Amino acid sequence: MSDIDTIDPALVAASRRAAEDEPPVDFRELVDAPVAEIRAAYEATSAYWNAKPPALASVTDITLDGPHGGLLARVYRPSDTILPGLLYFHGGGFMLGSVDSHDTMCRLLAREAGASVISVDYRLAPEYRFPVAIEECLFACDWLVEHAAEIDVDATRLAVGGDSAGANLALSVLNEKREPLSAGVLFYGCYGHLPEFGYPLGAAAEAYGDGRYGLGLDIMRRFYIDYLSDEADGLDPRFCSLRGDYHGLPPVLLTAAALDPLRDDAEAFRSHLEAAKVPHRYILYPGMPHGFLKFAPEVDAAQRGLRDAATFLKEHWRH
């Protein structure tokens, strides 16, 4: 086993502390569970990481008149000045997660980047299947471009980001909108690297797809089945990002966790960015599992992940 494939001891220790508060989600036991049960378990284990939210100048919930009804967004501001803006989409397999589950992470990202983070509570599957979430995220981007001044955001310095399923959504927004956005930040995203979407199972999925580090192939497939309406959706570039055309895409930060089956997705998508000559930076975090950024309050490597994103954003927000 290489150094990158050895789990970080600091993360193990933090996981044990969190488990004293609430047992971790074991997706291997929840693959066939009702959606409500999976969501409840996910939110319960997220509570530990959001129990001590870092203070910011302001955190405000707003409701947008979205394409499918009211759309909640949470605006994080580290100062009361005009700030650049990062439109953010949380992860959770298109089925789980919320602005609450990612609250501390967004606070820390806002503080590190010196930016306003606008976290979007898009509708979840299976109640709302593909492409509803994309439509809501695209709407949120249009709203931010048009209304940036109303929330003291500089419309000339905007970016989009997300983690896991949220990275998939962020990429779709970045690829469709392009010009208003300076950059994209994609944390351990899912981009369609599975046999059912036309790509052979990769080395990371073979090694870690059993779910021993949280995310496994069985629950991934459950997420995708509940998100996609039919077989054709799985081949749509708005879901299967490896089928998209990215020539002319704004700069991208692409990150992956070493112990994550989705590492294959990131490495495959990296090749697409290279082929399309998209300016990008790829960072692989050794010893980290999927979803490791939630550990940022206690684990140095997770803190570094947020700092790396902040540095990238600041570089591309310069005038």
TAPE-V256323 format. One record per residue. N is the residue number from 0. RES is the residue in one letter. PHI is phi in radians with two decimals (NA if undefined). NEAR is the number of other C-alpha atoms within 10 Angstrom. Layout:
BEGIN
n:N res:RES phi:PHI near:NEAR
n:N res:RES phi:PHI near:NEAR
END
This chain:
BEGIN
n:0 res:M phi:NA near:5
n:1 res:S phi:-1.42 near:7
n:2 res:D phi:-1.06 near:10
n:3 res:I phi:-1.21 near:15
n:4 res:D phi:-1.69 near:18
n:5 res:T phi:-1.74 near:13
n:6 res:I phi:-1.09 near:16
n:7 res:D phi:-1.13 near:17
n:8 res:P phi:-1.03 near:12
n:9 res:A phi:-1.14 near:15
n:10 res:L phi:-1.22 near:21
n:11 res:V phi:-1.06 near:13
n:12 res:A phi:-1.11 near:13
n:13 res:A phi:-1.13 near:14
n:14 res:S phi:-1.08 near:15
n:15 res:R phi:-1.16 near:14
n:16 res:R phi:-1.12 near:13
n:17 res:A phi:-1.11 near:18
n:18 res:A phi:-1.15 near:14
n:19 res:E phi:-1.16 near:10
n:20 res:D phi:-1.51 near:12
n:21 res:E phi:-2.75 near:15
n:22 res:P phi:-0.99 near:14
n:23 res:P phi:-1.16 near:17
n:24 res:V phi:-1.20 near:19
n:25 res:D phi:-1.92 near:18
n:26 res:F phi:-1.11 near:22
n:27 res:R phi:-1.10 near:16
n:28 res:E phi:-1.59 near:10
n:29 res:L phi:-2.01 near:16
n:30 res:V phi:-0.97 near:17
n:31 res:D phi:-1.82 near:12
n:32 res:A phi:-1.32 near:11
n:33 res:P phi:-1.06 near:9
n:34 res:V phi:-0.97 near:16
n:35 res:A phi:-1.05 near:11
n:36 res:E phi:-1.20 near:10
n:37 res:I phi:-1.13 near:20
n:38 res:R phi:-1.11 near:16
n:39 res:A phi:-1.09 near:14
n:40 res:A phi:-1.15 near:18
n:41 res:Y phi:-1.12 near:19
n:42 res:E phi:-1.16 near:17
n:43 res:A phi:-1.11 near:16
n:44 res:T phi:-1.32 near:18
n:45 res:S phi:-1.31 near:22
n:46 res:A phi:-1.06 near:18
n:47 res:Y phi:-1.02 near:18
n:48 res:W phi:-1.37 near:19
n:49 res:N phi:-2.02 near:17
n:50 res:A phi:-1.29 near:10
n:51 res:K phi:-2.22 near:10
n:52 res:P phi:-1.14 near:14
n:53 res:P phi:-1.08 near:14
n:54 res:A phi:-1.27 near:13
n:55 res:L phi:-2.27 near:15
n:56 res:A phi:-1.06 near:11
n:57 res:S phi:-2.82 near:13
n:58 res:V phi:-2.37 near:17
n:59 res:T phi:-2.30 near:11
n:60 res:D phi:-1.59 near:14
n:61 res:I phi:-2.25 near:13
n:62 res:T phi:-2.06 near:13
n:63 res:L phi:-1.65 near:16
n:64 res:D phi:-1.50 near:12
n:65 res:G phi:-1.40 near:17
n:66 res:P phi:-1.22 near:14
n:67 res:H phi:-2.15 near:13
n:68 res:G phi:1.96 near:11
n:69 res:G phi:-1.00 near:13
n:70 res:L phi:-2.16 near:19
n:71 res:L phi:-1.32 near:20
n:72 res:A phi:-2.36 near:23
n:73 res:R phi:-1.98 near:20
n:74 res:V phi:-1.84 near:23
n:75 res:Y phi:-1.82 near:26
n:76 res:R phi:-2.29 near:28
n:77 res:P phi:-1.38 near:22
n:78 res:S phi:-2.68 near:15
n:79 res:D phi:-1.68 near:11
n:80 res:T phi:-1.66 near:13
n:81 res:I phi:-1.22 near:16
n:82 res:L phi:-2.17 near:23
n:83 res:P phi:-1.13 near:24
n:84 res:G phi:-2.21 near:32
n:85 res:L phi:-2.02 near:32
n:86 res:L phi:-1.41 near:25
n:87 res:Y phi:-2.17 near:32
n:88 res:F phi:-2.11 near:31
n:89 res:H phi:-1.24 near:29
n:90 res:G phi:-1.55 near:26
n:91 res:G phi:2.39 near:20
n:92 res:G phi:1.14 near:25
n:93 res:F phi:1.17 near:26
n:94 res:M phi:-2.00 near:24
n:95 res:L phi:-2.09 near:22
n:96 res:G phi:1.58 near:22
n:97 res:S phi:-2.93 near:22
n:98 res:V phi:-1.12 near:22
n:99 res:D phi:-1.27 near:17
n:100 res:S phi:-1.13 near:23
n:101 res:H phi:-1.95 near:23
n:102 res:D phi:-1.10 near:24
n:103 res:T phi:-1.11 near:24
n:104 res:M phi:-1.03 near:24
n:105 res:C phi:-1.19 near:28
n:106 res:R phi:-1.08 near:23
n:107 res:L phi:-1.15 near:24
n:108 res:L phi:-1.14 near:24
n:109 res:A phi:-1.08 near:25
n:110 res:R phi:-1.17 near:23
n:111 res:E phi:-1.15 near:18
n:112 res:A phi:-1.50 near:23
n:113 res:G phi:1.05 near:18
n:114 res:A phi:-2.37 near:27
n:115 res:S phi:-1.45 near:31
n:116 res:V phi:-1.80 near:31
n:117 res:I phi:-1.94 near:29
n:118 res:S phi:-1.63 near:26
n:119 res:V phi:-1.86 near:26
n:120 res:D phi:-1.64 near:22
n:121 res:Y phi:-1.09 near:27
n:122 res:R phi:-1.23 near:23
n:123 res:L phi:-1.89 near:20
n:124 res:A phi:-1.39 near:21
n:125 res:P phi:-1.53 near:17
n:126 res:E phi:-1.09 near:11
n:127 res:Y phi:-2.26 near:18
n:128 res:R phi:-1.62 near:21
n:129 res:F phi:-0.84 near:22
n:130 res:P phi:-1.84 near:16
n:131 res:V phi:-1.00 near:18
n:132 res:A phi:-1.05 near:22
n:133 res:I phi:-1.11 near:22
n:134 res:E phi:-1.05 near:19
n:135 res:E phi:-1.22 near:22
n:136 res:C phi:-1.20 near:26
n:137 res:L phi:-1.11 near:21
n:138 res:F phi:-1.05 near:18
n:139 res:A phi:-1.06 near:26
n:140 res:C phi:-1.14 near:26
n:141 res:D phi:-1.04 near:15
n:142 res:W phi:-1.07 near:14
n:143 res:L phi:-1.14 near:22
n:144 res:V phi:-1.03 near:19
n:145 res:E phi:-1.38 near:11
n:146 res:H phi:-1.99 near:14
n:147 res:A phi:-0.91 near:19
n:148 res:A phi:-1.09 near:13
n:149 res:E phi:-1.18 near:9
n:150 res:I phi:-2.01 near:16
n:151 res:D phi:1.01 near:16
n:152 res:V phi:-1.98 near:23
n:153 res:D phi:-1.41 near:20
n:154 res:A phi:-1.18 near:19
n:155 res:T phi:-1.56 near:16
n:156 res:R phi:-2.30 near:22
n:157 res:L phi:-2.10 near:28
n:158 res:A phi:-2.52 near:28
n:159 res:V phi:-2.30 near:26
n:160 res:G phi:-2.69 near:28
n:161 res:G phi:-3.13 near:24
n:162 res:D phi:-2.14 near:26
n:163 res:S phi:1.02 near:24
n:164 res:A phi:-1.05 near:25
n:165 res:G phi:-1.13 near:29
n:166 res:A phi:-1.19 near:26
n:167 res:N phi:-1.04 near:28
n:168 res:L phi:-1.16 near:34
n:169 res:A phi:-1.08 near:30
n:170 res:L phi:-1.11 near:28
n:171 res:S phi:-1.06 near:22
n:172 res:V phi:-1.15 near:25
n:173 res:L phi:-1.04 near:26
n:174 res:N phi:-1.25 near:21
n:175 res:E phi:-1.44 near:13
n:176 res:K phi:-1.55 near:15
n:177 res:R phi:0.93 near:18
n:178 res:E phi:-0.96 near:14
n:179 res:P phi:-1.23 near:17
n:180 res:L phi:-1.88 near:26
n:181 res:S phi:-1.46 near:22
n:182 res:A phi:-2.93 near:28
n:183 res:G phi:-2.26 near:32
n:184 res:V phi:-2.12 near:29
n:185 res:L phi:-2.07 near:29
n:186 res:F phi:-1.66 near:30
n:187 res:Y phi:0.56 near:34
n:188 res:G phi:-1.49 near:31
n:189 res:C phi:-1.79 near:29
n:190 res:Y phi:-2.20 near:27
n:191 res:G phi:1.66 near:27
n:192 res:H phi:-1.51 near:25
n:193 res:L phi:-2.53 near:19
n:194 res:P phi:-0.97 near:10
n:195 res:E phi:-1.16 near:13
n:196 res:F phi:-1.91 near:19
n:197 res:G phi:1.76 near:14
n:198 res:Y phi:-2.23 near:13
n:199 res:P phi:-1.14 near:11
n:200 res:L phi:-1.06 near:15
n:201 res:G phi:-1.59 near:19
n:202 res:A phi:-1.13 near:12
n:203 res:A phi:-1.19 near:18
n:204 res:A phi:-1.14 near:21
n:205 res:E phi:-1.11 near:12
n:206 res:A phi:-1.37 near:14
n:207 res:Y phi:-2.10 near:21
n:208 res:G phi:-1.22 near:23
n:209 res:D phi:-1.31 near:16
n:210 res:G phi:1.50 near:19
n:211 res:R phi:-1.13 near:15
n:212 res:Y phi:-1.89 near:18
n:213 res:G phi:1.97 near:20
n:214 res:L phi:-1.43 near:24
n:215 res:G phi:-2.28 near:22
n:216 res:L phi:-1.13 near:19
n:217 res:D phi:-1.11 near:16
n:218 res:I phi:-1.28 near:22
n:219 res:M phi:-1.04 near:20
n:220 res:R phi:-1.16 near:15
n:221 res:R phi:-1.05 near:15
n:222 res:F phi:-1.00 near:20
n:223 res:Y phi:-1.18 near:21
n:224 res:I phi:-1.06 near:16
n:225 res:D phi:-1.34 near:21
n:226 res:Y phi:-1.55 near:25
n:227 res:L phi:-1.57 near:19
n:228 res:S phi:-1.42 near:15
n:229 res:D phi:-2.72 near:12
n:230 res:E phi:-1.07 near:11
n:231 res:A phi:-1.10 near:9
n:232 res:D phi:-1.06 near:18
n:233 res:G phi:-1.20 near:21
n:234 res:L phi:-1.81 near:18
n:235 res:D phi:-1.29 near:17
n:236 res:P phi:-1.03 near:15
n:237 res:R phi:-1.27 near:22
n:238 res:F phi:-1.90 near:26
n:239 res:C phi:-1.47 near:21
n:240 res:S phi:-1.05 near:26
n:241 res:L phi:-1.17 near:26
n:242 res:R phi:-1.74 near:17
n:243 res:G phi:-1.54 near:17
n:244 res:D phi:-1.88 near:14
n:245 res:Y phi:-2.04 near:20
n:246 res:H phi:-1.04 near:14
n:247 res:G phi:1.45 near:14
n:248 res:L phi:-1.16 near:24
n:249 res:P phi:-1.05 near:21
n:250 res:P phi:-0.98 near:23
n:251 res:V phi:-2.25 near:26
n:252 res:L phi:-1.72 near:20
n:253 res:L phi:-2.04 near:23
n:254 res:T phi:-2.11 near:24
n:255 res:A phi:-2.53 near:29
n:256 res:A phi:-1.82 near:27
n:257 res:A phi:-1.09 near:24
n:258 res:L phi:-1.73 near:26
n:259 res:D phi:-2.00 near:28
n:260 res:P phi:-1.02 near:32
n:261 res:L phi:-1.34 near:31
n:262 res:R phi:-1.00 near:26
n:263 res:D phi:-1.04 near:27
n:264 res:D phi:-1.03 near:25
n:265 res:A phi:-1.11 near:27
n:266 res:E phi:-1.19 near:18
n:267 res:A phi:-1.18 near:18
n:268 res:F phi:-1.21 near:22
n:269 res:R phi:-0.99 near:21
n:270 res:S phi:-1.10 near:12
n:271 res:H phi:-1.14 near:19
n:272 res:L phi:-1.10 near:23
n:273 res:E phi:-1.11 near:13
n:274 res:A phi:-1.12 near:12
n:275 res:A phi:-1.52 near:14
n:276 res:K phi:1.00 near:14
n:277 res:V phi:-1.44 near:17
n:278 res:P phi:-1.05 near:14
n:279 res:H phi:-2.74 near:19
n:280 res:R phi:-2.28 near:14
n:281 res:Y phi:-1.96 near:14
n:282 res:I phi:-2.25 near:16
n:283 res:L phi:-1.84 near:17
n:284 res:Y phi:-1.72 near:20
n:285 res:P phi:-1.09 near:18
n:286 res:G phi:1.20 near:21
n:287 res:M phi:-1.88 near:25
n:288 res:P phi:-1.60 near:26
n:289 res:H phi:-1.01 near:23
n:290 res:G phi:1.38 near:21
n:291 res:F phi:-1.18 near:21
n:292 res:L phi:-1.13 near:22
n:293 res:K phi:-1.11 near:21
n:294 res:F phi:-1.41 near:21
n:295 res:A phi:-0.94 near:20
n:296 res:P phi:-1.07 near:18
n:297 res:E phi:-2.29 near:15
n:298 res:V phi:-2.14 near:19
n:299 res:D phi:-1.04 near:13
n:300 res:A phi:-1.11 near:20
n:301 res:A phi:-1.22 near:20
n:302 res:Q phi:-1.04 near:20
n:303 res:R phi:-1.11 near:14
n:304 res:G phi:-1.04 near:20
n:305 res:L phi:-1.24 near:22
n:306 res:R phi:-1.13 near:17
n:307 res:D phi:-1.06 near:17
n:308 res:A phi:-1.14 near:22
n:309 res:A phi:-1.08 near:20
n:310 res:T phi:-1.07 near:13
n:311 res:F phi:-1.07 near:20
n:312 res:L phi:-1.10 near:28
n:313 res:K phi:-1.06 near:16
n:314 res:E phi:-1.10 near:12
n:315 res:H phi:-1.65 near:18
n:316 res:W phi:-1.65 near:17
n:317 res:R phi:-1.15 near:8
n:318 res:H phi:-1.54 near:6
END
